Amino acid sequence: MRKIYYLKTCDTCKRILKSLPKLDTFILQDIKENNITVKQLEGMYALSKSYEVLFSKRAKLYKEMGLKDEKLQETDFKRYILEHYTFLNRPVIIINDKIFVGNSAKNVDAAIDLLNHE
């Protein structure tokens, strides 16, 4: 499976999408228009082995809700991601059995490298 979970209003996501080779081979899901399902999130978890990795601590709601002052567990991260799309660390790029979470240059470069060497 090739899928990208992203936010179409996010300039960083747009820039990353433009940089990816073979973008036309991916299913794109704007997480604001099409909410992440439990099954989709559990699929991401199966590849990443962590809801915390999938969770964005840079989301405005993270600070507004005082979550940075709480000790969150994996179940909390899962629940918050399902409650509001901004809690997903994006983009999430899935290439077969590999997952790349977030917008760090290291992650994006690794995804591009994998696509270029298929």
KOLRO-678426 format. One line per 4 residues: their letters; for each residue x, y, z of N, C-alpha, C. Coordinates in steps of 0.2 Angstrom, whole numbers, plus 2048, in hexadecimal, padded with zeros to 3 digits. Layout:
N
A	X/Y/Z/X/Y/Z/X/Y/Z ~ ...
This chain:
118
MRKI	804/7FA/800/800/800/800/804/806/800 ~ 802/80B/7FC/806/812/7FC/800/817/7FE ~ 801/81A/804/7FC/81F/806/800/825/80A ~ 7FD/82A/809/800/830/80D/7FA/834/810
YYLK	7FB/834/817/7F6/838/81B/7F9/83F/81C ~ 7F5/844/81A/7F8/84B/81A/7F2/850/81B ~ 7F4/856/81B/7EF/85C/81C/7F1/860/816 ~ 7EB/861/812/7ED/865/80B/7EE/86C/80D
TCDT	7EC/86F/812/7ED/876/814/7F4/877/817 ~ 7F8/872/818/7FE/872/81B/804/873/816 ~ 807/879/816/80C/87A/811/812/875/811 ~ 814/873/817/819/86E/818/817/868/814
CKRI	811/865/816/80E/85F/812/80F/860/80B ~ 80C/866/808/80C/867/801/813/867/7FE ~ 818/86A/802/81F/86A/7FF/822/863/7FF ~ 820/85F/804/823/858/804/820/854/7FF
LKSL	819/855/7FE/816/851/7F8/819/852/7F2 ~ 81B/859/7F1/81E/85B/7EA/825/858/7E9 ~ 828/856/7EF/82F/853/7EF/82F/84C/7EE ~ 829/849/7EE/829/841/7EE/829/83F/7E7
PKLD	82D/83A/7E5/82D/837/7DE/827/832/7DE ~ 824/831/7D9/81F/82C/7D8/818/82E/7DC ~ 817/834/7DD/811/836/7E1/80B/833/7DF ~ 80B/832/7D8/804/830/7D5/803/829/7D7
TFIL	807/825/7DA/806/81E/7DC/803/81E/7E3 ~ 802/824/7E6/800/824/7ED/7F8/825/7EE ~ 7F5/823/7F3/7EE/825/7F5/7F0/82B/7FA ~ 7ED/831/7F8/7ED/836/7FD/7E7/837/801
QDIK	7E8/838/807/7E2/839/80C/7E3/840/810 ~ 7DF/845/80E/7DF/84B/812/7DC/849/819 ~ 7DF/84A/81E/7DC/847/824/7D7/84C/827 ~ 7D7/852/825/7D1/857/827/7CB/855/823
ENNI	7CB/853/81D/7C5/852/819/7C3/84B/81A ~ 7C8/846/81B/7C6/83F/81C/7CA/83D/823 ~ 7C6/83D/828/7C9/83B/82F/7CC/834/82F ~ 7D1/833/833/7D5/82D/833/7D0/828/837
TVKQ	7CF/822/835/7CB/81D/838/7D0/819/83D ~ 7CC/816/842/7D0/812/847/7D4/80D/843 ~ 7D1/80A/83E/7D5/805/83A/7DB/808/837 ~ 7DB/80E/834/7E1/811/831/7E6/812/836
LEGM	7E4/815/83B/7E9/817/841/7EC/811/843 ~ 7E8/80B/844/7EB/805/847/7F0/802/841 ~ 7EF/803/83B/7F3/801/836/7FA/805/836 ~ 7F9/80C/837/7FF/810/838/803/80D/83E
YALS	800/80C/844/803/809/84A/807/803/849 ~ 804/7FF/845/807/7F8/843/80E/7F9/840 ~ 80E/7FE/83C/815/800/839/819/804/83D ~ 817/809/841/81B/80D/845/81D/80A/84C
KSYE	818/806/84E/819/803/855/818/808/85B ~ 815/80E/859/814/813/85E/80F/818/85C ~ 80A/819/861/805/81F/85F/809/825/861 ~ 80D/825/865/811/82C/867/815/82E/861
VLFS	818/82A/85D/81B/82C/857/817/82F/852 ~ 810/82D/852/80B/82F/84D/808/836/850 ~ 809/838/856/806/83D/859/80A/844/859 ~ 807/849/857/80B/84F/856/80A/853/85C
KRAK	810/854/85F/811/859/865/811/860/864 ~ 811/861/85D/811/868/85B/80B/86B/859 ~ 805/867/85A/7FF/869/859/7FD/86F/85E ~ 7F9/874/85C/7F7/879/860/7F3/876/866
LYKE	7EE/872/864/7EA/86F/869/7EE/86B/86F ~ 7F4/869/86D/7F8/865/872/7FA/86A/878 ~ 7FB/870/876/7FD/875/87C/7F6/878/87F ~ 7F1/879/87A/7EB/87C/87D/7E8/878/882
MGLK	7E8/871/881/7E4/86D/885/7E9/86B/88B ~ 7EF/86D/88B/7F3/86C/891/7F6/865/891 ~ 7F6/862/88B/7F8/85B/88B/800/85A/88C ~ 803/860/88A/80B/85F/88B/80D/85F/893
DEKL	808/860/897/809/85F/89E/807/859/8A1 ~ 804/855/89D/801/84E/89F/806/848/89D ~ 806/843/8A0/809/83D/89E/805/839/89A ~ 805/839/893/801/836/88F/803/82F/88D
QETD	7FF/82A/88D/800/823/88B/7FE/822/884 ~ 800/81C/881/7FF/81A/87A/7F8/81B/879 ~ 7F3/819/87E/7EC/819/87C/7EA/820/87C ~ 7ED/825/880/7EB/82C/87F/7ED/82F/878
FKRY	7F3/82D/876/7F5/830/870/7F0/82D/86A ~ 7EE/827/86A/7EA/824/865/7E3/828/866 ~ 7E0/829/86C/7DA/82C/86C/7DA/833/86A ~ 7DF/837/86B/7E0/83E/869/7E1/83E/861
ILEH	7E4/83A/85E/7E5/83A/857/7DE/839/854 ~ 7DB/834/857/7D4/833/854/7CF/838/855 ~ 7D0/83C/85B/7CB/841/85C/7CC/847/858 ~ 7D3/849/856/7D4/84F/852/7DA/84E/84D
YTFL	7D9/850/847/7DE/84E/842/7E4/852/843 ~ 7E4/858/847/7EA/85B/847/7F0/858/84C ~ 7ED/852/84F/7F2/84F/854/7F6/849/850 ~ 7F4/848/849/7F8/844/846/7FF/847/843
NRPV	804/844/845/80B/847/842/80B/846/83B ~ 80B/84B/837/80B/84A/830/810/84D/82C ~ 811/84B/826/80D/846/822/80F/83F/825 ~ 80B/83A/824/80C/833/825/80D/830/81E
IIIN	812/82D/81C/814/82A/816/814/823/817 ~ 810/81F/814/811/818/814/812/815/80D ~ 818/811/80D/81A/80E/807/81B/807/808 ~ 816/803/806/816/7FC/808/816/7FA/80F
DKIF	81C/7F8/812/81C/7F6/819/820/7FB/81D ~ 822/801/81A/826/806/81D/822/80C/81E ~ 823/80F/824/81F/815/826/824/81B/827 ~ 822/821/825/826/827/826/822/82C/829
VGNS	823/82E/82F/81F/832/833/822/839/834 ~ 81E/83E/832/821/845/834/824/848/82E ~ 826/84E/82F/829/852/82A/831/854/82B ~ 834/850/82F/83B/851/830/83F/84F/829
AKNV	844/853/828/848/852/821/84A/84A/821 ~ 84C/847/827/84F/841/827/849/83C/824 ~ 843/83D/827/83D/838/825/83C/839/81D ~ 83B/83F/81B/839/841/814/83F/83E/810
DAAI	845/83F/811/84A/83D/80D/84A/835/80D ~ 849/832/812/849/82A/812/843/828/80E ~ 83D/82B/80E/838/829/80A/839/82A/802 ~ 83C/830/801/83F/831/7FA/844/82C/7F8
DLLN	848/82B/7FC/84E/826/7FA/84A/81F/7F9 ~ 846/81D/7FD/842/816/7FC/83F/816/7F5 ~ 83B/81C/7F4/838/81C/7ED/83C/81C/7E7 ~ 842/81F/7E8/847/820/7E2/84A/819/7E1
HE	84A/815/7E6/84E/80E/7E5/849/808/7E5 ~ 843/80A/7E3/83F/804/7E2/840/801/7DB
